[in-house]
């Protein structure tokens, strides 16, 4: 029910007239006569806090793209191409999330950026984005399940990968069938484990690069000299091959950063989105950029681009640059 303190505001810009109705409880209810935060008829409960939204987006970004996907990017582009590719995508992510965060904080509506496309551009664009987004995640989910099975197979080889894929799908479906608050808590703690893991790997990588491993071997920037900072991708010589390697790394980075926009969908179920979303979006961007920049830099320092184990299709989870770096340092039990 609309609060008695609801206020009607009318704005005119040229020949365009816009009417907005604000509500002290829902923050924003109507715009141009359209209800954008239908609290009762959609059945959405605003149970998510800022920490939930942050971790939902961060957890969707930091995963197989960093732990496994960087292997092929390093092999195809070299350490310089790897870092530059992720810097480019990090910059794009920064700009896109800044714009998206401003829009969803202003209109925290169900449907996220898909609904916003209809609101600000056209129903055709919204239709296209919606099906494109559905197709993307219908491909990503089995990809992630397959990657998780590959990782588990590194330790448990006696169980077929299809079993782990089935178990993973069952867990994902079960969590999504629960309420938004339970889902947010699950994402928060699972994403926290990811952040702790990648933080520990970055710190360990710095120690190993400075010669703190069992072999006491100081690496520094050795692999930037030999085999070098760039790879001549697909056999192309000179700058063209370097540029093609950079494009390959950028393509991998674009896959890795997919998922940060989930915050737009969570906005419709966030408590006090006007305050929670800007804070969450800022935290998402700098954490993702910092973790990927530091992670790829450490990988480029510790593993040479001509390391044969970097090819994912032949070595599975053992091709993870972090696993390779730990094994090369002489640490016996940590890779497992």
N, C-alpha and C positions, 0 to 999 in steps of 0.2 A: 504494500500500500504506500502511496506517495506521502512523503513527510509534509506536514503543514507548512514547513519552512521552504518548500520548493520555490524556486525563483525562475521567472521567465526572462530570457535575455534575447534581444533582437539585434542583429548586425546586418548592415547593408553595405555592400562593396560594389559600386557601380550599379549594375542591374540585377545583381545576385542578392537575394534576401535569405538569411539563414536564421532559424529559430532554434534556440537551445534551451532545454529544460534541465536544470540541475537539481539533484536531490541530496540531502545531507547524509543519507544512508548509503545509497548506491553510487554516489559521487557523480555519475553521469548516466542519464536515462534516455533522453531523446535528443535527436538532432535532425532537423528538417522533417519533423513529424514521424521519424522512424525510431523505434525503441532499440537501443543498442546494448543495453544491459538489462535484459528481461530476467529479473531475479526469480520470479515465481514460475513462469511458464517453461523455463529451460531446466529447472531442477538442479542448477549448479550451486554448490555450497562453497563459499569462500573460506576454505580451510587451509590454504597454503600460505606459508610465511615467506619472507624474503630469502631465507636460507634454503628453503626447498627449491625455489625457482632458480637460484644460483647453481645449486648442485645438479638439478635436472639438466640444465644446459651444459655445464662443465662435464658432467658424466657422459653426456651424449657425444662430446667432442674428443675427450681424452680416452683413448681405448686402443683398438687394434691398429688404427691409423698411425699412432705413435710407436707402439710396441712392436708391430710387425711391418706395417706399410712403409716405414722409413727405410727398410732394408732394400727394397727395389728402387726407391728414390735415390739412395746413396749409390747404388750400383750403376744407375742410369745417368746420374748427373754429377757425381763427385761431391765432396763436402761443400764446395762453394755454391754449386747449383742447388744442393739440398737446402742450405740455409737461406739462400735468396728466394727459392720457391716458396718456402714457408713464410718468409718475411712479406712477400707480395700478397699471399693469401691472408696473412694476419692483418695487413693494412686494409684490405678489402673488408675483412670481417669487422674491423674497428668501425669503418664508415657505415656499413650496412646495419650493424647492431645499434649504432648510435641513432640512426634514422628510425629503425624499427622500434627501439625503446621509447623514443619520443611519441611515436604514433600510438603504441599500445598503452602507454601511460595516460594519454589523452582519451583514448577509446578502448578500455579493457573489455572487449566484446568476445563472445564465443566465436571460434573459427580463426582467430589470430590474423595473420597477414593475408590469408585467403579471403576472409570477409572484408578486410580493409581494402583489398584490390577492387572488390565490387563497389564498396562505398566511395572510393576516391577516383577510380578509373572507369571500369565498365564490368558488367556481368560476364562478358566474354573472357576478359583477362582472369577474373576470379575462377571461372570454369576451367580454363587452361591450367592455372596454377594449382588448383585443387587436384586434378587428375595427375599432373606432373608430380606433385608432392606425394600422392598416394602411390604412384609407380615407384618413386625413389625409395620410399620406405618399405615397399613390398619386396624390393631387391636387397635393401640393406639388412633387413631382419634375418633372412637366411644366410647372408654373407657373414653377419656377426655370429650367428649360431655355428656356422662352419668353422670360423676362426677360433671360437671357444673350444670346439672339439679338437682342433689341431693343437691348441695349447695344452689341453688335458692329456692328449695322446703323447705329449713329450714325457709325461711321468707314468701314465698308465697305458701300456701298449696292448694289453690283453683284451680290452673292450673295444668293440667296433665304434667308429665315430658316429654312426647313426643313432646309437643309444644316447650319447651325450647331446646330440642335436635335439632329440625328442625330449630329454629332460629339461634342456634349456628353454625350449618352446613352452613346455608345461609351466615352468616357473614364471616366464614372462606373461603368459595368458592369465595365470592365477593372480599375479600382482595387479594387472590391469583390470581385473574384475572387481577389485576392492575399491573402497572409497578413495577420494583424492588425497585425503590427509595421510592414509596408510601408504599410498603410492609415493607421496612426497617424502615420507620418512624412509622408505626403502631406498629411494633414489639418493637421499641425503647420505645415508650410511655407506651404500655401495660406492658412490662417487667419492666419499671421503677416503675409502680404502685406495681408490685409484690415485688420489692426490698424494697420499702418504707414500705410496709405492713409487710414483714418478719423482717425488722429492728425494726419497732415499737413493734412487738410481742416479739422479743428477749429482748429489753430494758424493756418492761413491765414484762416479765418473771423474769428478774433479780430483779426488784423491788419487785415483789410478793414473790420471794424466800427469800428475806431479810426481809420480814415482812412489806412491804409497802402497803399492801392491806387494804381494809376496816376492816377486822378481826384482823389486826395487828399480824397475826400468822407467826412466823419465821419458815420456813420449813427447810432450809439448805439442809443437805443430809439425811433427815429423811427416805425417801422411799428407800434409798440404804441399810438401816438397816432392815426395815420392810415394805414391804414383802421381801426385799433383792435385790441384784444387778442382779440376774439370775432367769430365769424361767425354770422349768423342762418341756420342750416342749413335747407335745403328751404323757404325762404321764411317760416319761423315767426318771428314777431316776439318780441322781448324775451327773458326768461330761458329760456323753453321752447326757442326756437331755439338759444340758447347751449348749453343742456344736450344737445340733440340733436346738435349739432356735437361736443361733448365725447364723447358716446357713439360717434360715428363714428370719432373719433381713437382711442378706447380699443379699438374693434374692430380697427383697423389695427395698433395696438400689440400686441394679443394674437397676431395673425399673425406679427408681427416677432419675438416672443420664443419662438415655437414652435421647438423644437430643443435647448433647454438641457437637457432631461431625457434626452438621449442618453447622458449620463454614467452613468445607471443601467444601461444595456445594456453599456457598456464596462467596468463594474465586474467582470464575470465574467472579463475577460481582462486585468485590471490586476495588476501586480506589487505584492505586499504591500498589498492594498486597505485594510487597517485604517489604514494611515498615509497612503497616497497619496490616497484619496478625500476625506477631510475637508479636506485642503489644497487639492485641486483644486476642490471645490465652493465653498469660500470665495472662491477666486480668480475662479471663473466669475461668481459673483453680483456682486461689487463692480465687476468690469471691465465687465460688460454694463450694469449700472445707470449707471455713470459715463459710459460712451461714449454711451449713448442719451440721458441727461440733457443732457450737454454738446452732443451733436450736434443734438438738437431745439431747444435754446436758441439755438444759433448760427443754425440755419435760420430760426427765428422773428425773429431780429434782422436778418438780411440780405435776406430775401425777403418782400414784402408778400403778404397772403393773397388779394388780388384780382389777383395776377399771372396773366394768361391762360394762360401756358405751363405752369401747374401741372397742367392736366388731362392725365393720362397717355395717354388714348386718342387724343389728337389730336397729341401731340408726341413720344411715345416717350421715349428716353433724354434728349432735350433738356429734358424736364420735370423732371429731377432738380433739387431745390432747390440743390444744390451747384453744378451746371453753370450754373443761372440766376444765382446769386450771383456767380460768377466772371465771367460775361458782362456783368452789370450793372456790375461794378467796372472794366471796361475792359481786362481782361487778354485779349490776343488769342489766344494759342496754348494756354493751359492747359486750357480747357474740352474740347479734343480729346485 
